[in-house]
Amino acid sequence: MAKKSQLPALLLVEDDPGLLSQLRWCFDDFEVYTASDRDGAIAQLRRAEPAVVSLDLGLPPDPGGASEGLATLEQILALAPQTKVVVVTGNNDRDNAVQAVALGAYDFYQKPVDAELLKLIVERAYRIYELEEENRRLQQGQDSSPLPGLIAGSPEMLKICRTVEKVAPSSVTTLLLGESGTGKEVIARAIHSRSERCDAPFVAINCAAIPENLLESELFGHEKGAFTGATRQNRGKIEYADGGTLFLDEVGDLALPLQAKLLRFLQERVIERVGGREDIPVDVRVICATHQDLPALIAENAFREDLFYRISEMTITIPPLRERSDDAHLLARVFLERFAREQGRAVKGFTPEALKAIKAHNWPGNVRELENRIKRAVVMADGSQVTSEDLELSDSGEDPLMLNLRQVRDEAESRALRHTLQIVDGNISQAAELLGVSRPTLYDLLKKHGLNR
């Protein structure tokens, strides 16, 4: 198979064969494609994805007018809005040229054609196209960069990442909502790492894991002799977090008396140790998390409404794994590599049936369940690949998503690339075969979407 040209693509749409032949050889710095009517132009647009199109407005069946050319322009920009279209008009077609620019054409040029001048306009259009493409790539890279410690590639989680980046620099008290195992502490640590408090302590406490009679002392500390066994003064978690971030996980499990004391701390930013009489000022950012329905607890008088509003100055709802498109595959790959390395096992990937099982499973335990299953499967695997039996999952379900990249663009195209690379474990030849494109085309697409690494 011939190697794809590295020159930028240029499409010339002109119904005059002589002029088309003349222009074809003027653009040495482009890979030139030609068409003489609207159908041919759209076919070449889909095939070549040109950066620039030179479009004669006088196309058949209306060579003396501009209706067909303007219709072609609208269709080109609808299919590929980033394309720069230079329209070529007759001497008395200035009104049509202005209309074309209003429809989205980059520039216009009037006949008779001066090849050198048209070449200059086309080259300038391509430079603008390059700058815009680079800006889009940089923006995409910023938008799709997961937070430290967070493994994610789905649009649902990337939206969470962008929210975290906006919230982190502030000091608002933040409430993280989500099912157990969705990664609420990972998000909390990401907020801390992106804040001005990142060099100060991050102190986490699980309110559901400590008995009620000990939790107050854990949070607020106690003085010597405050209760039986209190043989010395002890600072609480809130004091240890001074200057940094306090993460209260499962805050919905707090008893009502502790809720009242926590509310006072959030309002006044002072604490009083158990058995103490002195107010101690504390500068700390508070992030809370729960899997419970707090409004329902409020209705049952099990959670204070005033505390709810105090801890939810900003609320972030983390979607369960079943609602994160393709994140299960991505997480599975990362966990497999980690546990294979830790366990010293030569496990390299998943069988197709295992990938189907991962996709079909509902993951009620979310990321935590996936992590545990992968760890167990790495230990139990007999060969170099994890099977659905190793995962203890059924492989029933639809086949892994295979898309023809010629029919998708932008986000859908990027999602298909990521999904396919996960399925074939990064094998470029297999990915190209499954996607129905050549290896050079796939390399171009990977570069376009910032996946070349």
NUVONU-145564 format. One record per residue (C-alpha): residue number from 1; x, y, z. Coordinates in steps of 0.5 Angstrom, whole numbers. Example, Ala and Ser with C-alpha at 12.3 -4.5 7.8 and 13.67 -1.06 7.14 Angstrom:
2
REC  1  25  -9  16
REC  2  27  -2  14
//
This chain:
453
REC  1  0  0  0
REC  2  3  7  -2
REC  3  5  11  4
REC  4  0  17  5
REC  5  3  24  3
REC  6  5  28  9
REC  7  3  34  5
REC  8  -3  38  7
REC  9  -9  36  3
REC  10  -13  42  -2
REC  11  -19  41  -5
REC  12  -20  44  -12
REC  13  -28  45  -14
REC  14  -28  47  -21
REC  15  -32  45  -27
REC  16  -28  48  -33
REC  17  -23  42  -34
REC  18  -18  46  -37
REC  19  -17  51  -31
REC  20  -18  45  -26
REC  21  -12  42  -30
REC  22  -8  49  -30
REC  23  -9  50  -22
REC  24  -7  43  -20
REC  25  0  44  -22
REC  26  1  50  -18
REC  27  0  48  -11
REC  28  7  44  -10
REC  29  6  44  -3
REC  30  -1  41  -2
REC  31  -3  34  -4
REC  32  -9  36  -9
REC  33  -15  33  -10
REC  34  -20  35  -15
REC  35  -28  35  -16
REC  36  -32  38  -22
REC  37  -39  38  -18
REC  38  -42  38  -11
REC  39  -43  30  -11
REC  40  -36  30  -13
REC  41  -33  35  -8
REC  42  -37  32  -2
REC  43  -34  25  -3
REC  44  -27  28  -4
REC  45  -28  32  3
REC  46  -30  26  6
REC  47  -24  22  3
REC  48  -19  27  4
REC  49  -21  32  10
REC  50  -18  38  6
REC  51  -15  43  10
REC  52  -17  48  5
REC  53  -22  48  -1
REC  54  -22  53  -7
REC  55  -29  53  -9
REC  56  -32  56  -16
REC  57  -39  58  -14
REC  58  -41  57  -22
REC  59  -42  49  -21
REC  60  -47  45  -25
REC  61  -53  45  -26
REC  62  -53  52  -25
REC  63  -46  54  -28
REC  64  -48  61  -30
REC  65  -51  62  -23
REC  66  -48  61  -16
REC  67  -54  57  -12
REC  68  -50  50  -13
REC  69  -44  53  -11
REC  70  -47  56  -5
REC  71  -51  50  -3
REC  72  -44  46  -4
REC  73  -41  51  1
REC  74  -46  50  6
REC  75  -45  43  6
REC  76  -38  43  6
REC  77  -38  47  13
REC  78  -44  43  16
REC  79  -39  37  15
REC  80  -33  40  16
REC  81  -33  47  20
REC  82  -26  48  21
REC  83  -24  47  13
REC  84  -22  54  10
REC  85  -26  55  4
REC  86  -24  60  -1
REC  87  -29  62  -6
REC  88  -28  63  -14
REC  89  -33  68  -17
REC  90  -34  71  -24
REC  91  -33  79  -25
REC  92  -40  81  -23
REC  93  -41  76  -18
REC  94  -39  81  -12
REC  95  -46  80  -8
REC  96  -45  72  -9
REC  97  -38  73  -6
REC  98  -40  77  0
REC  99  -46  72  1
REC  100  -41  66  1
REC  101  -37  70  6
REC  102  -43  71  11
REC  103  -44  64  10
REC  104  -37  62  13
REC  105  -33  62  7
REC  106  -26  64  9
REC  107  -24  69  3
REC  108  -26  70  -4
REC  109  -23  71  -11
REC  110  -25  74  -17
REC  111  -24  71  -24
REC  112  -20  71  -29
REC  113  -16  67  -24
REC  114  -9  69  -23
REC  115  -5  62  -20
REC  116  0  66  -16
REC  117  -5  70  -13
REC  118  -10  64  -11
REC  119  -4  60  -9
REC  120  -2  66  -4
REC  121  -9  66  -1
REC  122  -9  59  0
REC  123  -3  59  3
REC  124  -5  64  8
REC  125  -12  60  9
REC  126  -8  54  11
REC  127  -3  58  16
REC  128  -10  60  19
REC  129  -12  53  19
REC  130  -6  50  22
REC  131  -6  55  28
REC  132  -13  54  30
REC  133  -12  46  30
REC  134  -6  47  34
REC  135  -10  51  39
REC  136  -16  46  39
REC  137  -11  41  40
REC  138  -8  45  46
REC  139  -15  46  49
REC  140  -17  39  48
REC  141  -10  37  52
REC  142  -12  41  58
REC  143  -19  39  58
REC  144  -18  32  58
REC  145  -12  32  63
REC  146  -14  27  69
REC  147  -13  30  76
REC  148  -7  27  80
REC  149  -9  20  82
REC  150  -15  20  78
REC  151  -16  15  72
REC  152  -21  17  68
REC  153  -22  18  60
REC  154  -30  19  60
REC  155  -33  25  58
REC  156  -37  24  65
REC  157  -31  24  69
REC  158  -27  29  65
REC  159  -33  34  67
REC  160  -32  33  74
REC  161  -24  34  73
REC  162  -26  41  70
REC  163  -31  42  76
REC  164  -25  40  81
REC  165  -20  45  77
REC  166  -25  51  78
REC  167  -27  49  86
REC  168  -20  48  88
REC  169  -17  55  88
REC  170  -23  57  93
REC  171  -24  55  100
REC  172  -31  54  99
REC  173  -34  48  104
REC  174  -35  42  99
REC  175  -40  36  99
REC  176  -38  30  95
REC  177  -44  25  93
REC  178  -44  19  90
REC  179  -44  11  91
REC  180  -39  7  95
REC  181  -33  6  91
REC  182  -34  11  86
REC  183  -27  15  89
REC  184  -30  21  93
REC  185  -23  21  97
REC  186  -19  21  90
REC  187  -23  27  88
REC  188  -22  30  95
REC  189  -15  29  95
REC  190  -15  32  88
REC  191  -18  38  90
REC  192  -13  39  96
REC  193  -7  38  91
REC  194  -10  44  86
REC  195  -11  49  92
REC  196  -6  54  95
REC  197  -6  49  101
REC  198  -3  43  97
REC  199  3  44  102
REC  200  -1  43  108
REC  201  -4  37  111
REC  202  -9  33  108
REC  203  -13  29  114
REC  204  -18  24  112
REC  205  -23  21  117
REC  206  -28  16  116
REC  207  -34  18  121
REC  208  -38  11  120
REC  209  -31  7  122
REC  210  -30  10  129
REC  211  -35  8  135
REC  212  -40  14  136
REC  213  -37  15  143
REC  214  -30  16  141
REC  215  -31  20  134
REC  216  -32  26  138
REC  217  -25  26  141
REC  218  -22  24  134
REC  219  -25  30  131
REC  220  -24  35  137
REC  221  -19  32  141
REC  222  -19  32  149
REC  223  -16  34  155
REC  224  -12  30  160
REC  225  -17  27  165
REC  226  -23  29  160
REC  227  -25  21  161
REC  228  -23  15  164
REC  229  -17  13  160
REC  230  -15  20  158
REC  231  -8  20  161
REC  232  -5  26  157
REC  233  -8  31  152
REC  234  -9  29  145
REC  235  -10  34  139
REC  236  -16  32  134
REC  237  -16  31  127
REC  238  -19  38  126
REC  239  -13  41  129
REC  240  -8  37  125
REC  241  -11  39  119
REC  242  -10  46  121
REC  243  -7  50  115
REC  244  -9  44  110
REC  245  -16  40  108
REC  246  -20  36  113
REC  247  -24  31  109
REC  248  -30  28  113
REC  249  -32  21  109
REC  250  -39  19  111
REC  251  -41  25  114
REC  252  -48  22  114
REC  253  -47  18  119
REC  254  -45  23  124
REC  255  -50  23  131
REC  256  -54  29  132
REC  257  -50  32  138
REC  258  -43  31  134
REC  259  -47  35  128
REC  260  -49  41  133
REC  261  -41  41  135
REC  262  -39  41  128
REC  263  -44  46  125
REC  264  -41  51  131
REC  265  -34  49  128
REC  266  -36  51  121
REC  267  -39  57  123
REC  268  -34  60  128
REC  269  -28  56  126
REC  270  -26  55  133
REC  271  -26  48  137
REC  272  -26  46  144
REC  273  -23  40  146
REC  274  -27  34  150
REC  275  -26  36  157
REC  276  -23  43  155
REC  277  -26  50  156
REC  278  -21  54  151
REC  279  -23  56  144
REC  280  -18  54  139
REC  281  -18  57  133
REC  282  -17  53  127
REC  283  -16  55  119
REC  284  -18  49  115
REC  285  -22  47  109
REC  286  -27  42  110
REC  287  -29  37  104
REC  288  -35  32  106
REC  289  -37  26  103
REC  290  -43  21  103
REC  291  -47  16  99
REC  292  -53  17  103
REC  293  -59  21  101
REC  294  -58  27  106
REC  295  -65  31  104
REC  296  -68  24  106
REC  297  -64  24  113
REC  298  -67  31  114
REC  299  -74  29  113
REC  300  -73  24  118
REC  301  -70  28  123
REC  302  -63  24  122
REC  303  -59  30  119
REC  304  -59  37  121
REC  305  -62  42  115
REC  306  -57  48  117
REC  307  -51  43  117
REC  308  -53  41  110
REC  309  -53  48  108
REC  310  -46  49  111
REC  311  -43  43  108
REC  312  -46  44  101
REC  313  -43  51  99
REC  314  -41  47  93
REC  315  -44  40  91
REC  316  -40  35  86
REC  317  -44  29  84
REC  318  -39  23  82
REC  319  -43  18  77
REC  320  -42  11  78
REC  321  -38  7  74
REC  322  -43  4  70
REC  323  -45  11  68
REC  324  -38  13  65
REC  325  -37  11  58
REC  326  -31  6  57
REC  327  -28  8  64
REC  328  -28  1  66
REC  329  -24  -2  61
REC  330  -19  4  62
REC  331  -19  2  70
REC  332  -18  -5  68
REC  333  -12  -4  64
REC  334  -9  0  69
REC  335  -10  -4  75
REC  336  -8  -10  71
REC  337  -1  -7  70
REC  338  0  -5  77
REC  339  -2  -12  80
REC  340  2  -16  75
REC  341  8  -12  77
REC  342  6  -12  85
REC  343  5  -20  84
REC  344  11  -21  80
REC  345  6  -25  75
REC  346  7  -25  67
REC  347  0  -23  66
REC  348  0  -18  59
REC  349  -8  -17  58
REC  350  -15  -19  57
REC  351  -18  -24  53
REC  352  -24  -22  48
REC  353  -29  -25  53
REC  354  -26  -22  59
REC  355  -27  -15  55
REC  356  -34  -17  54
REC  357  -35  -19  61
REC  358  -32  -12  64
REC  359  -37  -8  59
REC  360  -43  -12  60
REC  361  -42  -12  68
REC  362  -46  -7  72
REC  363  -41  -6  77
REC  364  -45  -5  83
REC  365  -39  -4  88
REC  366  -36  1  83
REC  367  -28  2  82
REC  368  -27  -1  89
REC  369  -30  -8  86
REC  370  -27  -7  79
REC  371  -20  -6  83
REC  372  -21  -12  87
REC  373  -23  -17  82
REC  374  -17  -15  77
REC  375  -13  -16  83
REC  376  -16  -23  84
REC  377  -16  -25  77
REC  378  -8  -23  76
REC  379  -7  -28  82
REC  380  -11  -33  79
REC  381  -10  -33  72
REC  382  -6  -39  69
REC  383  -4  -36  62
REC  384  -1  -29  60
REC  385  -9  -26  59
REC  386  -14  -25  64
REC  387  -20  -29  62
REC  388  -28  -28  64
REC  389  -27  -34  69
REC  390  -21  -31  72
REC  391  -26  -25  73
REC  392  -31  -29  76
REC  393  -36  -25  71
REC  394  -40  -28  65
REC  395  -38  -26  58
REC  396  -45  -25  56
REC  397  -47  -18  53
REC  398  -46  -14  46
REC  399  -39  -14  43
REC  400  -34  -9  44
REC  401  -36  -2  40
REC  402  -32  -2  34
REC  403  -33  4  30
REC  404  -31  6  23
REC  405  -27  13  24
REC  406  -29  16  17
REC  407  -36  16  20
REC  408  -35  20  26
REC  409  -32  26  28
REC  410  -29  30  34
REC  411  -31  27  41
REC  412  -34  21  38
REC  413  -28  20  34
REC  414  -23  21  40
REC  415  -28  16  44
REC  416  -27  11  39
REC  417  -20  11  38
REC  418  -19  10  46
REC  419  -24  5  46
REC  420  -21  1  41
REC  421  -13  2  43
REC  422  -16  -1  50
REC  423  -19  -7  47
REC  424  -13  -9  43
REC  425  -8  -7  48
REC  426  -5  -1  44
REC  427  -3  -6  38
REC  428  -3  -1  32
REC  429  -4  -6  27
REC  430  -10  -9  30
REC  431  -13  -2  32
REC  432  -12  0  24
REC  433  -15  -7  22
REC  434  -21  -6  27
REC  435  -22  1  25
REC  436  -22  0  17
REC  437  -16  5  16
REC  438  -9  5  14
REC  439  -3  5  19
REC  440  -1  12  17
REC  441  -8  14  17
REC  442  -9  12  24
REC  443  -2  15  26
REC  444  -5  22  24
REC  445  -11  21  28
REC  446  -8  19  34
REC  447  -3  25  33
REC  448  -10  29  32
REC  449  -13  27  38
REC  450  -7  27  43
REC  451  -6  20  43
REC  452  0  19  40
REC  453  4  17  47
//
